[in-house]
Amino acid sequence: MGNTRMARPGHRRGSSARRGVISVLALIGACLLSLTATQAVSGQPIANTSDTGFAIPFAGAPAYEHVAPPLLTSPDQLNQPLGQALADTIAGQVGLDRADALTEQQYRDLSTGGGVGGSREAAEVIVACVEILTNTVGRPLYSEVNGQSTPSVLAGYGLYVNPGGLLESPANVDAPTRQVNTLLAPGGYVGTWLRENGAFRTLVALYRSAYTVQAAYGFAAQQISGAAQLVTNTKGGVSSEVGMSMAPPLWIVNFALIYILNPALAAEMPAHWAPIPPQVADAIKASPTGQVPFGDYAVYFE
């Protein structure tokens, strides 16, 4: 953190510190893929000079694009998690370390509705968001599909199945990862909880990380992606689709936020992205809600 002086929780802070907290609280909304940015990157996607196949704004800041998960190269990489060693390395690359994360007690309180001013209802939304973004091997989500409780593991595709059995992008307006925005707005539940529970240092660390610049790109990407919230990747003359949560800026934003909550959870995020089967991508894009019944398309993920 350099020589920056941190105000102690509960004490009066200067105007610059207050502005920093407000900005961070606005940006925290991106954790659940509803980004609020202080900058705007507008217009249609333009070609990037990197070789990942993503275009601006979906590629994010060039300095960090290499940090995001690459396209898988073998079937055994599908939906596999990062692992702790790689997660810690990535954290360092985006400007974070374990000392920036909430303490075990702070995370336990936040995720259960405890602590000063805690809310169980708010905690359930936050936990649901983390579960969606860490839906990798060993961490299935269960949904009601054709009358049966059905597991699914789809994070590497940038998709998930909601409790009612609909397949969608985590950036869909139906998802907790968007609905949580009211909790994360400046002056809202999350900001109040963090201030009152000694997490000011964590907020400042996040604000100083790659999260800030990536949030602007993520915000722009979502504004031009319609109801489907999918991203087109084109490399070597081949185009494919992936859900918004696996685009470099969104993935890095989510990684940074989950890492400061609990580094062990960030280690469960997907290590590679996988193209959505074309039939499924076409159906999601054709749907006015960006959702399709998982039961109708599950066979494409087998």
Secondary structure as UniProt FT lines:
FT   TURN            2..3
FT   TURN            9..10
FT   HELIX           15..28
FT   HELIX           29..32
FT   TURN            57..59
FT   HELIX           62..67
FT   HELIX           75..77
FT   TURN            78..79
FT   HELIX           84..93
FT   TURN            94..95
FT   HELIX           98..100
FT   HELIX           104..112
FT   TURN            116..117
FT   HELIX           120..133
FT   TURN            137..138
FT   STRAND          141..145
FT   TURN            146..147
FT   STRAND          148..152
FT   HELIX           155..157
FT   STRAND          160..161
FT   TURN            163..164
FT   STRAND          166..168
FT   TURN            170..171
FT   TURN            173..174
FT   HELIX           176..179
FT   HELIX           181..184
FT   TURN            186..187
FT   HELIX           189..196
FT   TURN            197..198
FT   HELIX           200..208
FT   HELIX           211..223
FT   TURN            226..229
FT   STRAND          230..235
FT   TURN            236..237
FT   STRAND          238..243
FT   HELIX           244..246
FT   HELIX           248..261
FT   HELIX           263..266
FT   TURN            267..268
FT   HELIX           278..286
FT   TURN            288..289
FT   STRAND          292..293
FT   HELIX           294..297
FT   HELIX           298..301
//
